[in-house]
Amino acid sequence: HCPGTGLRVVSIAWRIRAWGDEAVERGFIAMGIVAVSNDEVVVHDRPTPEELRRRIGAAHPETKPRGIAIFTRYWKNFLDDMQVADVVAVPLSGRRVAIGVVLGDARWQGDLPSWARNNRPVEWVCADLPRDRLPEDLLKTVNSMGTICRFNAEAAANRLLKLAMSE
């Protein structure tokens, strides 16, 4: 809430995948993070979109321009569009989902496993919510393809938090 105004601060909700890897899923929860990709991009130098495209193309020379554009958009979402206090939902194996709140900016931590080096700190509100508790419009985004995407459902962030806190 905004003190003195009675207005509630509205955040954005994001779905971010742990690449269907149970070890990465457990790592996200245990380390209190969400992360993207490997070391093709190091987030601390804040590359421009053009530099992102160049680095991704160099790291994945077999990838067609459309694929490079998709990967660049994922990075832009993670580096620039995702903000502190946004809500994140991570699909987990076993038809579960973890829901948390972003605590900080994107960072690079070279001492972590390669899948975790480019990360954002997260406070997990619920790390084990059954997906069947989600309404259809939220479930559709949780189950969608791709590494990272924004929820378009109305009041998604608040609704996800409410579900997570009811667990």
LUMKOLDO-649706 format. One record per residue: residue in three letters; x, y, z of N, C-alpha, C in turn. Coordinates in steps of 0.1 Angstrom, whole numbers, plus 5000, padded with zeros to 4 digits. Layout:
<sites>
 rest n_xx n_yy n_zz ca_xx ca_yy ca_zz c_xx c_yy c_zz
  ala    X    Y    Z     X     Y     Z    X    Y    Z
...
</sites>
This chain:
<sites>
 rest n_xx n_yy n_zz ca_xx ca_yy ca_zz c_xx c_yy c_zz
  his 5008 4988 5000  5000  5000  5000 5009 5013 5000
  cys 5004 5023 4994  5011  5036  4995 5006 5043 5007
  pro 5015 5046 5017  5010  5052  5029 5003 5066 5026
  gly 4992 5067 5033  4985  5080  5032 4976 5081 5020
  thr 4977 5072 5010  4968  5074  4998 4957 5063 4998
  gly 4959 5052 5004  4949  5042  5003 4950 5034 4990
  leu 4960 5038 4982  4961  5031  4969 4971 5019 4971
  arg 4968 5008 4964  4976  4996  4964 4986 4997 4952
  val 4999 4995 4955  5008  4994  4944 5006 4982 4936
  val 5005 4983 4923  5002  4971  4914 5015 4967 4908
  ser 5019 4955 4909  5031  4950  4902 5027 4941 4890
  ile 5037 4938 4883  5035  4929  4871 5039 4915 4875
  ala 5033 4905 4869  5036  4891  4871 5043 4885 4859
  trp 5053 4877 4862  5061  4871  4851 5061 4856 4854
  arg 5061 4848 4843  5064  4834  4843 5078 4832 4838
  ile 5086 4824 4846  5099  4822  4842 5102 4807 4844
  arg 5108 4800 4834  5110  4786  4835 5124 4783 4840
  ala 5124 4771 4847  5137  4765  4851 5141 4754 4841
  trp 5137 4756 4829  5141  4747  4817 5136 4733 4819
  gly 5126 4730 4828  5121  4717  4830 5131 4708 4837
  asp 5141 4714 4844  5152  4707  4851 5149 4707 4866
  glu 5146 4696 4872  5142  4695  4886 5153 4701 4895
  ala 5166 4698 4892  5177  4703  4900 5177 4718 4899
  val 5175 4724 4888  5174  4739  4886 5162 4744 4894
  glu 5151 4738 4893  5139  4742  4901 5142 4742 4916
  arg 5148 4732 4921  5152  4731  4935 5162 4742 4938
  gly 5171 4745 4929  5181  4755  4931 5175 4769 4932
  phe 5166 4772 4923  5159  4785  4924 5153 4787 4938
  ile 5146 4776 4943  5139  4778  4956 5150 4779 4967
  ala 5160 4770 4967  5169  4770  4978 5178 4782 4978
  met 5181 4788 4966  5190  4800  4966 5182 4813 4967
  gly 5169 4812 4965  5160  4824  4966 5163 4833 4953
  ile 5163 4826 4941  5165  4833  4929 5156 4829 4918
  val 5156 4836 4907  5152  4832  4894 5164 4835 4885
  ala 5166 4828 4874  5177  4830  4866 5174 4827 4851
  val 5182 4832 4843  5181  4830  4828 5194 4825 4822
  ser 5193 4816 4813  5204  4812  4804 5217 4809 4811
  asn 5227 4809 4803  5241  4806  4808 5249 4819 4807
  asp 5262 4817 4803  5271  4829  4803 5272 4836 4790
  glu 5263 4835 4781  5264  4842  4768 5262 4857 4771
  val 5255 4861 4781  5253  4875  4785 5257 4876 4800
  val 5265 4886 4803  5268  4889  4817 5260 4901 4821
  val 5251 4900 4830  5241  4911  4832 5247 4924 4838
  his 5259 4923 4845  5264  4935  4852 5268 4946 4842
  asp 5270 4943 4830  5275  4953  4821 5263 4959 4813
  arg 5251 4955 4815  5239  4961  4809 5240 4963 4794
  pro 5241 4952 4786  5243  4954  4772 5231 4960 4765
  thr 5233 4967 4755  5222  4973  4747 5215 4961 4739
  pro 5203 4963 4734  5197  4953  4726 5206 4948 4714
  glu 5213 4957 4708  5221  4953  4696 5233 4945 4701
  glu 5239 4948 4713  5249  4940  4719 5244 4927 4723
  leu 5232 4926 4729  5226  4913  4733 5225 4904 4720
  arg 5219 4910 4709  5218  4902  4697 5231 4897 4692
  arg 5241 4905 4693  5255  4901  4688 5260 4890 4697
  arg 5259 4891 4710  5264  4881  4719 5257 4868 4718
  ile 5244 4869 4717  5236  4856  4716 5239 4850 4702
  gly 5240 4857 4692  5243  4852  4678 5257 4845 4679
  ala 5267 4851 4686  5280  4845  4687 5280 4832 4695
  ala 5272 4832 4705  5271  4820  4714 5263 4809 4707
  his 5254 4813 4698  5245  4803  4692 5245 4805 4676
  pro 5256 4803 4670  5257  4806  4655 5247 4798 4647
  glu 5242 4787 4652  5233  4779  4644 5219 4784 4645
  thr 5216 4794 4653  5203  4799  4656 5199 4809 4645
  lys 5187 4808 4640  5182  4817  4629 5179 4831 4636
  pro 5178 4841 4627  5175  4855  4632 5163 4856 4641
  arg 5152 4848 4638  5140  4848  4646 5143 4843 4660
  gly 5151 4833 4661  5155  4827  4674 5163 4837 4682
  ile 5172 4844 4675  5180  4854  4682 5171 4865 4687
  ala 5161 4869 4679  5152  4880  4684 5144 4875 4696
  ile 5140 4862 4696  5133  4857  4708 5142 4857 4720
  phe 5154 4852 4719  5163  4852  4730 5166 4866 4735
  thr 5167 4876 4726  5170  4890  4730 5158 4895 4737
  arg 5146 4892 4733  5134  4897  4741 5134 4891 4755
  tyr 5138 4878 4756  5138  4872  4770 5148 4880 4779
  trp 5160 4883 4773  5169  4890  4781 5164 4904 4785
  lys 5158 4911 4775  5153  4924  4778 5142 4923 4789
  asn 5133 4913 4788  5124  4911  4799 5130 4910 4812
  phe 5141 4901 4813  5148  4898  4825 5156 4910 4831
  leu 5163 4917 4822  5172  4928  4826 5165 4941 4828
  asp 5155 4944 4820  5150  4958  4820 5135 4959 4824
  asp 5127 4949 4819  5113  4950  4822 5109 4945 4835
  met 5114 4934 4840  5112  4929  4853 5117 4939 4864
  gln 5109 4942 4874  5112  4952  4884 5111 4946 4898
  val 5118 4952 4907  5117  4949  4921 5102 4950 4925
  ala 5097 4941 4933  5083  4939  4937 5074 4933 4927
  asp 5079 4929 4915  5071  4922  4906 5070 4907 4911
  val 5059 4901 4907  5056  4887  4911 5062 4877 4900
  val 5068 4866 4905  5072  4856  4896 5066 4843 4899
  ala 5063 4835 4888  5057  4822  4889 5066 4813 4882
  val 5071 4802 4888  5080  4793  4882 5073 4779 4881
  pro 5070 4774 4869  5064  4761  4868 5074 4750 4874
  leu 5068 4741 4882  5077  4731  4887 5072 4717 4882
  ser 5080 4707 4883  5076  4694  4879 5065 4689 4889
  gly 5058 4679 4885  5047  4674  4894 5035 4683 4894
  arg 5033 4691 4883  5021  4700  4882 5020 4710 4894
  arg 5031 4715 4898  5032  4725  4909 5038 4738 4903
  val 5037 4749 4911  5042  4762  4907 5047 4769 4920
  ala 5059 4776 4918  5064  4784  4929 5061 4798 4926
  ile 5057 4806 4936  5053  4820  4934 5061 4828 4944
  gly 5067 4839 4939  5076  4847  4947 5075 4862 4943
  val 5083 4870 4950  5084  4884  4947 5098 4888 4945
  val 5101 4895 4934  5114  4899  4931 5119 4909 4941
  leu 5131 4907 4947  5137  4915  4957 5148 4925 4952
  gly 5153 4922 4940  5164  4931  4936 5166 4930 4921
  asp 5176 4938 4916  5179  4939  4902 5187 4927 4897
  ala 5188 4925 4884  5195  4915  4878 5210 4916 4882
  arg 5216 4905 4884  5230  4905  4889 5237 4892 4883
  trp 5250 4893 4882  5258  4882  4878 5267 4877 4890
  gln 5266 4864 4893  5274  4859  4904 5282 4847 4898
  gly 5295 4850 4896  5304  4840  4889 5307 4828 4897
  asp 5304 4828 4910  5307  4816  4918 5296 4806 4918
  leu 5285 4809 4912  5273  4800  4911 5274 4791 4899
  pro 5266 4780 4899  5266  4772  4887 5262 4780 4875
  ser 5266 4776 4863  5264  4784  4851 5249 4788 4849
  trp 5240 4779 4852  5225  4782  4850 5220 4793 4860
  ala 5228 4795 4871  5223  4805  4881 5230 4818 4882
  arg 5241 4819 4873  5249  4831  4874 5242 4844 4871
  asn 5233 4845 4861  5225  4856  4858 5212 4855 4865
  asn 5211 4862 4876  5199  4859  4884 5193 4872 4891
  arg 5182 4871 4896  5175  4881  4905 5171 4875 4918
  pro 5173 4882 4929  5169  4876  4942 5154 4876 4943
  val 5148 4866 4949  5134  4864  4950 5131 4859 4964
  glu 5120 4864 4970  5114  4858  4982 5103 4850 4978
  trp 5104 4837 4981  5093  4827  4977 5082 4828 4987
  val 5070 4831 4983  5058  4832  4991 5053 4818 4993
  cys 5053 4810 4982  5048  4796  4982 5057 4789 4972
  ala 5064 4778 4976  5073  4771  4967 5066 4758 4962
  asp 5054 4756 4965  5048  4743  4962 5033 4744 4960
  leu 5028 4753 4952  5014  4754  4950 5009 4745 4938
  pro 4999 4737 4941  4994  4728  4930 4988 4737 4919
  arg 4992 4734 4907  4987  4742  4895 4972 4741 4894
  asp 4966 4731 4898  4951  4730  4897 4944 4740 4905
  arg 4951 4747 4914  4945  4758  4922 4944 4771 4914
  leu 4951 4771 4903  4951  4784  4895 4939 4784 4886
  pro 4933 4796 4885  4922  4798  4875 4928 4796 4861
  glu 4919 4793 4851  4923  4790  4838 4932 4801 4831
  asp 4929 4814 4833  4937  4824  4827 4951 4825 4832
  leu 4953 4822 4845  4967  4822  4850 4974 4809 4846
  leu 4967 4798 4847  4972  4785  4843 4977 4785 4829
  lys 4970 4792 4820  4974  4792  4806 4988 4798 4804
  thr 4991 4809 4812  5004  4815  4811 5015 4807 4818
  val 5011 4801 4829  5021  4792  4836 5025 4781 4827
  asn 5016 4775 4819  5019  4764  4811 5024 4768 4797
  ser 5025 4781 4794  5029  4785  4780 5043 4782 4778
  met 5047 4782 4765  5060  4780  4760 5070 4792 4763
  gly 5082 4789 4762  5092  4800  4763 5098 4801 4776
  thr 5109 4808 4777  5117  4810  4790 5110 4819 4799
  ile 5106 4831 4794  5101  4841  4803 5089 4849 4796
  cys 5079 4851 4803  5068  4859  4797 5060 4866 4807
  arg 5053 4877 4803  5045  4885  4812 5031 4879 4813
  phe 5025 4879 4824  5011  4875  4825 5003 4887 4820
  asn 4993 4884 4812  4984  4894  4806 4970 4894 4813
  ala 4968 4884 4821  4955  4883  4828 4953 4895 4838
  glu 4941 4899 4839  4938  4910  4848 4942 4907 4863
  ala 4949 4917 4869  4953  4916  4883 4961 4904 4886
  ala 4969 4899 4876  4976  4886  4878 4985 4886 4890
  ala 4993 4896 4892  5002  4897  4903 4995 4895 4917
  asn 4985 4903 4919  4977  4902  4931 4970 4889 4933
  arg 4965 4884 4922  4958  4871  4923 4968 4859 4926
  leu 4979 4860 4920  4989  4849  4923 4994 4850 4937
  leu 4996 4862 4942  5001  4864  4956 4990 4859 4966
  lys 4977 4862 4963  4966  4858  4971 4966 4842 4972
  leu 4967 4836 4960  4967  4821  4960 4979 4816 4968
  ala 4991 4822 4966  5003  4817  4973 5002 4818 4988
  met 4996 4829 4992  4995  4832  5007 4984 4823 5013
  ser 4975 4818 5005  4964  4809  5010 4969 4795 5012
  glu 4980 4792 5007  4986  4778  5008 4991 4775 5022
</sites>
